[in-house]
Amino acid sequence: MIDDHISFTETEQLTCQGARLMERGRSYFIAAGGPPSLAVVLGKRLYAPDLVYALGDGTIDPQPDFPPRKESTPYTRATAWADLNTVRFHATAGYMDYAVLEAIQVDQYGNFNTSMRGTDYQRPRRRFGGAGGANELASCCWRTILVMDLEKRRFVPKVDFITSPGYLDGSPGARERAGLPADTGPWRVVTDDALFGYDEESHRMEVLAVGQWTSLERVLQKMSFEPLVAKDLKVLEPPSLLELWCLRTEIDPERVQLAGLESDFVAPQGGWIRPGGQAGVMDEAAYVDMPASYQELLERRAREKKGT
Amino acid sequence: MVSLQVIASGQGEYLPPDADGFRRFIRDNKPRGQVEKLMPAAEAVQRFVQDGCYVAYDGSMGYKGPSTILREIIRQRKQGLWVGAGPGGLEIPLLVAAGCVTRVDVGWMNPGPTIQQALNEGRLKLVEWGNGGLSYRHLAGAMGVPFLPMRFIGGTDIFEHSGAKLVKDPFTGENIVLVPAIYPDVALIHVHQADRFGNARIFGPGYAPWERAASAKRVIISTEEIIEPQEIRRRPYLTTIPYYMADAVVHAPLGAYPGHMPGLYLGDRYHSVDLVEADYSGTIGEFLEKWVYSVASDEEMLEKVRQEPPREAAVRGLSRLTDMMLASSVKEAFGI
């Protein structure tokens, strides 16, 4: 059940769902900032403390301060300050398990777009920043996780521009034929309403789980292509109090990232949007029962798990 | 026996990777001895940045970039430049608005109305490579070879709009992407410390500073601090770029402003936000006038920043010049 005290934004929802996918002892290759990096950081704090991550600029396994201090940077207390080429060599050589990225459009084979909307490359309807490091990450990491909002205009049969590769045309060996490393490819798409994977044979996107606050029907209505649906469809739990507490008090207390400068979903300042869409403010009472330390948080979580 | 066979080619434009031409240029133009190269930003840009040339720079106006030199390029109203943005930032809309840049090799750049409008009017042409593709091209240039194989961009529209080729690898018979080397006319690299000959040290992660310097015909080093040559020899393991690549050494304290320089200062996000707002409100011309054209140099610009009235503390997380300093010197920041 959704706790009456808890309300959350879509960005927080994305971040928390993403965090739950994080695995112990794995390496994650990300860009600094935004829900993908928040998801990795939250996952590292709550579920997989020994995961390591590298940033596209060359930072390897940083330990930034939480809560952030004035002088905090994404590369604080890293094990290495390498450079852009070096971490790409590492990814190409197979050291990077997961890419975690966001996109403005994705198709049913997991190809995604961060470059432009429109059909004429030199005269786009709207130009975006470009690939950045997304193409290399989605090409060379073993698995790619996308973190993005579920919307009809984003989940499309054909993206306007393939910035980064999914399974390309979906045919067996398509990535290898394009010169990409073998056995790599898209793995999960985390959205605010559902979790997706890919069918191993057809490489088509597949609904794996649907939020308990919505329904499969409503999820499908938010997509412009029809995905496969897993036989054992799971239910997504909403963000837990612990996740939100960790996110709001430790990782981003100033809401620099959670507010999401480009988010469509920012509620009036200090507010959050409830799953139903109604804006609300987190009840102060919800903080009362918060753990005093990270250790206590982990212990409590372990107890919670045993209890259920 | 498998022969190298081209399977697909991107349509993007690129300068022919003339490795031997580059070698000859280096043979004929770069002094081998330790020669003094200290000069003001204005002189460096006058001498080494020509209209229509290819300008590579490392970092952006957000992080570690050669902002002082870029502003000087704008001030001198250079035209028809082709730049690499791998990744770039707010300097791209600024350079485009100022009429300096007509072509961008895109890794990443700050989008916005200025770029959108320039594209719509056909004043700006783009070629795609991704950050990795661009830095591999500089790596190839730095190695003095015409191309490098790499295991990304294949199969995508980035490939289609790049100058890359998909070939059958003659060793394994598998398909692989090749990118052409790039030999820029000039590279701009902002560093923490350099001596007057151009031996340079950079601290902090990212991006591809030595590859860009080593692949370029001319190199302008701008530096936070000038240090003595014997200091370079005391810790040779810290030298990122050796002197013989440098053509100019410009002393540029706060030379990455409004960007962040690792260890020394945070970015001035007020200035960056002002620039974004200027872009979106169609007043980027006024921004240029205020911060570039109406001042003779970056020293004057920074003095102007210092005299700016303090802003409301309402916008959390934003810092000003006085507030953004992390350390007063590289020694304080890194113990070096």
Chai-1 contact restraints between the chains, C-beta under 6 A:
chainA,res_idxA,chainB,res_idxB,connection_type,confidence,min_distance_angstrom,max_distance_angstrom,comment,restraint_id
A,D57,B,P205,contact,1.0,0.0,6.0,A-B,restraint_1
A,D57,B,G206,contact,1.0,0.0,6.0,A-B,restraint_2
A,G58,B,P205,contact,1.0,0.0,6.0,A-B,restraint_3
A,G58,B,G206,contact,1.0,0.0,6.0,A-B,restraint_4
A,T59,B,P205,contact,1.0,0.0,6.0,A-B,restraint_5
A,E71,B,L326,contact,1.0,0.0,6.0,A-B,restraint_6
A,Y75,B,P205,contact,1.0,0.0,6.0,A-B,restraint_7
A,W81,B,G204,contact,1.0,0.0,6.0,A-B,restraint_8
A,W81,B,P205,contact,1.0,0.0,6.0,A-B,restraint_9
A,D83,B,G206,contact,1.0,0.0,6.0,A-B,restraint_10
A,D83,B,A208,contact,1.0,0.0,6.0,A-B,restraint_11
A,L84,B,S135,contact,1.0,0.0,6.0,A-B,restraint_12
A,L84,B,G206,contact,1.0,0.0,6.0,A-B,restraint_13
A,L84,B,Y207,contact,1.0,0.0,6.0,A-B,restraint_14
A,L84,B,A208,contact,1.0,0.0,6.0,A-B,restraint_15
A,N85,B,S135,contact,1.0,0.0,6.0,A-B,restraint_16
A,N85,B,L139,contact,1.0,0.0,6.0,A-B,restraint_17
A,N85,B,A208,contact,1.0,0.0,6.0,A-B,restraint_18
A,R88,B,G132,contact,1.0,0.0,6.0,A-B,restraint_19
A,T92,B,R151,contact,1.0,0.0,6.0,A-B,restraint_20
A,Y121,B,H161,contact,1.0,0.0,6.0,A-B,restraint_21
A,R127,B,P111,contact,1.0,0.0,6.0,A-B,restraint_22
A,R127,B,I115,contact,1.0,0.0,6.0,A-B,restraint_23
A,R127,B,Q116,contact,1.0,0.0,6.0,A-B,restraint_24
A,F128,B,P111,contact,1.0,0.0,6.0,A-B,restraint_25
A,G129,B,W108,contact,1.0,0.0,6.0,A-B,restraint_26
A,G129,B,M109,contact,1.0,0.0,6.0,A-B,restraint_27
A,G129,B,P111,contact,1.0,0.0,6.0,A-B,restraint_28
A,G130,B,V106,contact,1.0,0.0,6.0,A-B,restraint_29
A,G130,B,W108,contact,1.0,0.0,6.0,A-B,restraint_30
A,A131,B,G130,contact,1.0,0.0,6.0,A-B,restraint_31
A,A131,B,I158,contact,1.0,0.0,6.0,A-B,restraint_32
A,G132,B,P87,contact,1.0,0.0,6.0,A-B,restraint_33
A,G132,B,W108,contact,1.0,0.0,6.0,A-B,restraint_34
A,G132,B,N131,contact,1.0,0.0,6.0,A-B,restraint_35
A,G133,B,N131,contact,1.0,0.0,6.0,A-B,restraint_36
A,N135,B,G130,contact,1.0,0.0,6.0,A-B,restraint_37
A,N135,B,F152,contact,1.0,0.0,6.0,A-B,restraint_38
A,N135,B,I153,contact,1.0,0.0,6.0,A-B,restraint_39
A,N135,B,I158,contact,1.0,0.0,6.0,A-B,restraint_40
A,E136,B,G132,contact,1.0,0.0,6.0,A-B,restraint_41
A,E136,B,F152,contact,1.0,0.0,6.0,A-B,restraint_42
A,S139,B,F152,contact,1.0,0.0,6.0,A-B,restraint_43
A,C140,B,R151,contact,1.0,0.0,6.0,A-B,restraint_44
A,C140,B,F152,contact,1.0,0.0,6.0,A-B,restraint_45
A,F161,B,D157,contact,1.0,0.0,6.0,A-B,restraint_46
A,I162,B,T156,contact,1.0,0.0,6.0,A-B,restraint_47
A,I162,B,D157,contact,1.0,0.0,6.0,A-B,restraint_48
A,P165,B,G155,contact,1.0,0.0,6.0,A-B,restraint_49
A,P165,B,T156,contact,1.0,0.0,6.0,A-B,restraint_50
A,L168,B,G155,contact,1.0,0.0,6.0,A-B,restraint_51
A,R177,B,N175,contact,1.0,0.0,6.0,A-B,restraint_52
A,A178,B,G154,contact,1.0,0.0,6.0,A-B,restraint_53
A,A178,B,G155,contact,1.0,0.0,6.0,A-B,restraint_54
A,G179,B,G154,contact,1.0,0.0,6.0,A-B,restraint_55
A,G179,B,L166,contact,1.0,0.0,6.0,A-B,restraint_56
A,G179,B,N175,contact,1.0,0.0,6.0,A-B,restraint_57
A,G179,B,I176,contact,1.0,0.0,6.0,A-B,restraint_58
A,G179,B,V177,contact,1.0,0.0,6.0,A-B,restraint_59
A,L180,B,G154,contact,1.0,0.0,6.0,A-B,restraint_60
A,P181,B,R151,contact,1.0,0.0,6.0,A-B,restraint_61
A,E254,B,R316,contact,1.0,0.0,6.0,A-B,restraint_62
A,E254,B,G317,contact,1.0,0.0,6.0,A-B,restraint_63
A,V256,B,G317,contact,1.0,0.0,6.0,A-B,restraint_64
